[in-house]
Amino acid sequence: MTQPIDVKVTFIAPAGIAGVLRLRHAGGKSKAALLSMERDGSLDGPTGSAPLTAADMRQLVDGLMDAIHAIEREGRLSS
């Protein structure tokens, strides 16, 4: 049996609203994790959520890495 996974990334939206991006997997044999976005400290539950398979998570990470590389490249070129 695998351990549950609960990853939280806090952020501040441009409008000044604090939030949390959260990826949860219950462990066991579940084939999907739940990605959700929540207002920080809100008891109303997530403002949006989506189940992600391992392939979905790889695609998300690939997109994030592309964005990171583009931002770093722009920073190097503008210095």
C-alpha positions in Angstrom: 0.0 0.0 0.0 1.4 3.4 -0.9 1.3 6.5 1.3 -1.2 9.3 0.5 0.3 12.3 -1.3 -0.9 15.8 -0.6 1.2 18.6 -2.2 0.2 22.2 -1.6 1.5 25.3 -3.5 0.4 28.7 -2.1 0.1 31.7 -4.4 -1.2 35.3 -4.4 -3.4 36.1 -7.5 -2.9 39.4 -9.2 -6.0 40.7 -7.5 -4.4 40.1 -4.1 -6.4 37.0 -3.3 -4.4 34.2 -1.6 -4.9 30.7 -2.8 -3.6 27.1 -2.8 -3.0 24.8 -5.7 -3.3 21.3 -4.3 -2.6 17.8 -5.7 -3.9 14.9 -3.7 -3.7 11.2 -4.2 -5.2 8.9 -1.6 -2.7 6.1 -2.1 -3.6 2.5 -2.8 -4.6 1.5 -6.3 -6.3 4.7 -7.4 -5.3 5.6 -10.9 -5.9 9.4 -10.6 -5.0 12.2 -8.3 -7.1 15.3 -7.7 -5.8 18.7 -8.7 -7.7 21.5 -7.1 -7.5 25.3 -6.6 -8.8 26.7 -3.4 -9.0 30.2 -1.8 -6.6 30.2 1.2 -8.6 29.7 4.4 -11.9 29.2 2.6 -14.2 26.6 4.0 -16.3 26.6 0.9 -14.2 23.9 -0.7 -12.2 24.0 -4.0 -13.1 26.6 -6.6 -12.1 24.2 -9.3 -10.8 20.6 -9.5 -9.9 18.0 -12.0 -8.9 14.3 -11.7 -5.4 13.7 -13.3 -4.0 10.4 -14.5 -0.2 9.9 -14.5 -0.2 10.8 -18.2 -2.1 14.0 -17.4 0.4 14.9 -14.7 3.3 14.3 -17.1 1.7 16.7 -19.6 1.2 19.3 -16.9 4.8 19.0 -15.8 6.0 19.2 -19.4 4.0 22.4 -19.9 5.4 23.9 -16.7 8.9 23.1 -17.7 8.4 24.7 -21.1 7.1 27.9 -19.4 10.1 27.9 -16.9 12.6 27.5 -19.8 10.9 30.3 -21.8 11.0 32.7 -18.8 14.6 31.9 -18.0 15.6 32.3 -21.6 13.8 35.7 -21.8 15.6 36.7 -18.6 19.0 35.8 -20.1 18.3 37.6 -23.3 17.2 40.8 -21.7 20.1 41.1 -19.3 
